[in-house]
């Protein structure tokens, strides 16, 4: 996958699992200010990501982009390992 300009959504996260074949699980954390209490809150979400070459390992910081559905859960693919 070339690193050209893309108009797809991108997310940055940390790899938490690489046990499946050609699939990694990436935890993406986002921070936002709560509307009522004006406190900063962190929430995280896990994404199943297609990794064709199995480049990413547990603990790697990665960038993922949206893609075609590979399966029921996999709708993202690995863009680069940071």
C-alpha positions as CSV (number, residue, x, y, z in Angstrom):
1,X,0.0,0.0,0.0
2,X,1.5,3.3,-1.1
3,X,1.5,6.2,1.3
4,X,-0.2,8.7,-1.1
5,X,-2.8,11.3,-0.3
6,X,-6.0,9.5,0.6
7,X,-9.5,10.7,1.3
8,X,-10.4,7.7,3.6
9,X,-10.8,8.1,7.3
10,X,-7.7,7.4,9.3
11,X,-7.2,6.5,12.9
12,X,-4.1,6.1,15.1
13,X,-4.0,3.4,17.8
14,X,-2.0,0.7,19.6
15,X,-2.0,-3.0,18.6
16,X,-3.5,-5.1,21.5
17,X,-3.7,-8.5,19.7
18,X,-2.1,-10.2,16.7
19,X,-3.1,-13.8,17.3
20,X,-5.4,-14.1,14.2
21,X,-4.1,-14.7,10.7
22,X,-3.9,-11.5,8.7
23,X,-5.9,-9.7,11.4
24,X,-4.8,-7.4,14.3
25,X,-6.9,-5.7,16.9
26,X,-6.2,-2.0,17.4
27,X,-7.3,0.1,20.4
28,X,-8.0,3.7,19.5
29,X,-8.4,6.2,22.4
30,X,-10.0,9.6,22.0
31,X,-10.2,12.4,24.4
32,X,-13.1,15.0,24.5
33,X,-14.6,17.5,26.8
34,X,-17.8,16.4,28.5
35,X,-20.7,18.8,27.6
36,X,-22.3,18.8,31.1
37,X,-19.4,18.6,33.5
38,X,-16.6,20.2,31.4
39,X,-14.2,17.5,32.3
40,X,-11.9,15.8,29.8
41,X,-12.9,12.2,29.3
42,X,-11.0,9.4,27.5
43,X,-12.9,6.6,25.7
44,X,-11.4,3.8,23.7
45,X,-12.7,1.4,21.0
46,X,-11.2,-1.7,19.5
47,X,-11.1,-2.2,15.7
48,X,-10.4,-5.4,13.8
49,X,-7.9,-4.5,11.1
50,X,-6.7,-6.4,8.0
51,X,-2.9,-6.9,8.0
52,X,-2.0,-8.8,4.9
53,X,1.7,-9.1,5.6
54,X,1.4,-9.5,9.4
55,X,3.8,-6.6,9.9
56,X,2.3,-5.2,13.1
57,X,3.1,-6.8,16.5
58,X,1.6,-6.2,20.0
59,X,2.4,-2.8,21.3
60,X,3.1,-1.1,18.0
61,X,1.7,2.3,17.2
62,X,-0.2,2.0,13.9
63,X,-2.3,4.1,11.5
64,X,-5.4,2.4,10.0
65,X,-7.7,3.5,7.2
66,X,-11.2,2.5,6.3
67,X,-11.6,0.0,3.5
68,X,-14.0,-2.5,2.0
69,X,-15.5,-5.1,4.4
70,X,-13.2,-8.1,4.6
71,X,-15.5,-9.9,7.0
72,X,-18.3,-9.2,9.6
73,X,-16.0,-7.3,11.9
74,X,-13.0,-6.2,9.6
75,X,-13.7,-2.9,7.8
76,X,-10.3,-1.3,8.3
77,X,-6.9,-2.1,7.0
78,X,-3.3,-1.3,8.1
79,X,-1.9,1.8,6.5
80,X,1.5,2.0,8.3
81,X,3.4,1.0,11.4
82,X,4.6,4.2,13.2
